[in-house]
Amino acid sequence: MQIAIIGTGNVGGALATQWSKKGHHLNLGVQDAQNFKGKKLLQNPNTQVFHIAEAVAKSEVVLIATPPTAIFDIIAMVGDFSGKIVIDATNTVAKKPEPYATVYHCLTDKTNAEVVKCFNSTGFENMLNPVYDSEGIDMFMAGDSQKAKEITKQLALDCGFGTCWDFGKGDKVELLEKFALSWINLAIIQGHGRNLAFKVIKRQ
């Protein structure tokens, strides 16, 4: 699969590395191809760097892992998202993309992409290594596009997550961001450390 990574920091870098291992083709979308965060990602197999608009044009799936307010510039640079699956991996912890509550809401309003919220509910360390005691931890997604969810679930499994739970439709996106705050609270604010993850257990 051709995947554009917009935001090559910790989260984007971790997912790019995992997907590269599974044979996906990664198109890093940056503003300056000579000077960008995560240049070491070019050492991964099947990974190239392009300007943001070109990376998106070459890809079936687009991961957004930038600060939330950057979404307006990204949309302006790309223009047409027709036929694209866009995964919103951002969190509006510090600042919202006003007047929208989340990047997901901005994307669904200003583009015609198939949008899903995912890869926002845990730390990048758990994306690089989602296996605890020989068992994959869980990922979560929300959104109105079933097509986007099906592809995103497979990409989560490709990373090594045990499963990717459907958190609900677009009205649950803000709840999923609050769920991310639960991880941040336990791991960072309460000091339990970043090697902490969520796993849903069902009684048989």
ABEGO torsion letter per residue (X at the ends): XBBBBBGABAAAAAAAAAAAAAGBBBBBBBABAABBBGAAAAABBGBBBBBAAAAAAABABBBBBBBAAAAAAAAAAAGBABGBBBBBABBBAABBBOABABAAAAAAAABABBBBBBGAABBAAAAABABBGGBBBBBBBBEABAAAAAAAAAAAAAAGBABBBBAEBAAAAAAAAAAAAAAAAAAAAAGAEABBBBBBBBBX
